[in-house]
Amino acid sequence: MKHLHSGKVRDLYETDDGLLLMVASDRMSAYDYVLEPGIPDKGEILTRLSLWWFDQLKDVVPNHVVSADVPAEFAGRGILCRRLDMVPVECVARGYLTGGGLAEYRSDGAVSGVKLPPGLEDGSRLPEPIFTPSTKAPIGEHDEPMTFDQVVEKSGAEVAEQLRRITLDVYTRGAEIALERGIILADTKIELGWDADGVLTLGDEVLTPDSSRFWPRDLWEPGRTQPSFDKQFVRDWLTSESGWDRNSGEAPPPLSDKIVERTRQRYIEAFERLTGSAFRSVSLPSHRHQ
């Protein structure tokens, strides 16, 4: 196979028959940095959870998965998939207010141009889920919020409508399923692209702790930072406990053993709660921590 690209978390290869092999590593990224060390088993959790979600969503939107039958060295963390021509927009849906959306709201009462009621707090449930797209910035630069009108300018009205509908449909289905399992899906980011037949198709990963915010329903309390099953835990540690100055231009410090293990446990708990299956690694020991 030919190595095509390595991103912050995933490595991409081309097979002899023109398919793509997408392999999730244990690398952890936050604030545009790849952190050290990685989180053991994270890549396998992301891959297996994505495959589970792709199956739950198959009647909502087609996906790029061809097979999870991959060479043994990539077992558990590799997916054979079709090539997509990716849409140049980060497709984000929010059902609750937090993170970057909260900062926007506090500034001007809106998120990505969507006006929201006054008086909302960190963790507030929105009146209805909203589409809050952002730019796809080059590596090392930050994504910037986009209004729906800007998506129309970039992609055309018809495509913009499709992006919004699919993103909100994926969020709505995901939120319903998660809530049944005691988890609030606060927000999520999905990747869409055109397949060879010109059909908008779901790619990359979907509804994982890397691309979504998951909160335990029984501990949800607006007005404070919510406990989470996602990488917000690592972001919070970096900005509040590690001593790292996000604006310093310096790389973050290494993750402590305690943070690595607690993050791993959160990812495993998300997987097990959502799928109803116990997590047992199937990847080769020599490939688990790459």
Buried (B, 14 or more C-beta within 10 A) or exposed (E): EEEEEEBBBBBBBBBEEEBBBBBBBBBBBBEEBBBEBBBBBBBBBBBBBBBBBBEBBEEBBBBBBBEBEBEEEBBBBBBBBBBBEBBEBBBBBBBBBBBBBBEBBEEEEBBBBBEBEEEBBBBBBBEEBBBBBBBBEEEEEEBEBBBBEBBBEBBEEEBBBBBBEBBBBBBBBBBEBBEEBEBBBBBBBBBBBBBEEEEBBBBBBBBBBBBBBBBBEEEBEBEEEBBBBBBBBBBBBBBEEBEBEEEEEEEBEEBEEEBBEBBBEBBBBBBBBBBEEEBEBEBEEEBBBE
